[in-house]
């Protein structure tokens, strides 16, 4: 991954404007992504490695991710995806229209937060608009758009909280492209992320389970700052499968502040392939992903009004949200007020930007006097890849985990 700090620092005198760099992205469709994954996602290209007892996975020194927090980066599990998270999505634009059209082709229907059915055109306009969730007070927040698939192929609901040009996204773009972040600006950024997620920060999934007919299903939430390529969450899912951790009677939830339409498409594809019901909750969408020269798979603005505020949709969220404490915290399991009726509900967060997300989640739980999930796994996840090959391109892409071999805890009956 390119060093975004260097890119943004150099942006005071760029060779090309943000608009020109955004224009280099190639347009793709949902079927383009699905067809590539169908042909390439297999046991030979997607490889999971789990360290043995008292062993650590070490990366070659020339790999991206080999050093983190100023020291050697090691882990207890690793997933490499080959080109599945590079070739089909890197340097691409998946517009709101193409995204909605692709979901329609997968038999999704669209509705507003109050349940009113939407046409494809209206749905694509809403998610790309300046509209924000319309709840007052916040306890009554509803998403601006909901996409639903509930048929023999699979059960998926996607909820979007804000339009991609909403005021909160404009603020995140301004701050995300600011090369001179001080403590005040970092606090502004954190508060904007909090506002972008809104009620999604601490919302349950009872209504979703009822709507999809998932009675007595338990929920597993993958909670992170953003969903760009999806490597962290897809890697976590792959390792669960390798470790034999059953997802029977499980509703998986992906909860992020900002997500790319490309990664949301991949998440839906993985849900249908694995036959695991999925709830995706996204504060807002981004439609572009960077190239290696721009910043590999960084969220990129493609809408004219947003590009005028900066090339990067939110910048490097992990860096902007970091408090510096992440390198001092080791993977662990947190037990929150065990509730036997909810004993199988579980949340996972990933150190880096995820530590800030955990703190925001705890704050929202306290504000709303809600019960947190009994089990919260705090894992470390690092994006990794080997150096470019002879053609100058990176052909493998993965994630290194620490904490995947933590003992699996259970709340007693």
Helices and strands as residue ranges (DSSP letters): H 4-9, G 10-13, H 18-23, E 26-27, H 30-40, E 47-50, E 57-58, E 67-68, E 71-72, E 74-75, E 77-80, E 92-93, H 96-105, E 109-111, E 117-118, H 120-127, G 138-140, E 145-151, E 154-160, H 167-176, H 183-197, G 198-201, H 206-211, E 218-227, H 231-242, E 250-260, H 261-274, E 278-286, E 288-289, E 299-300, H 304-307, H 317-321, G 326-328, E 332-335, G 340-342, E 346-350, H 353-368, E 375-384, E 398-402
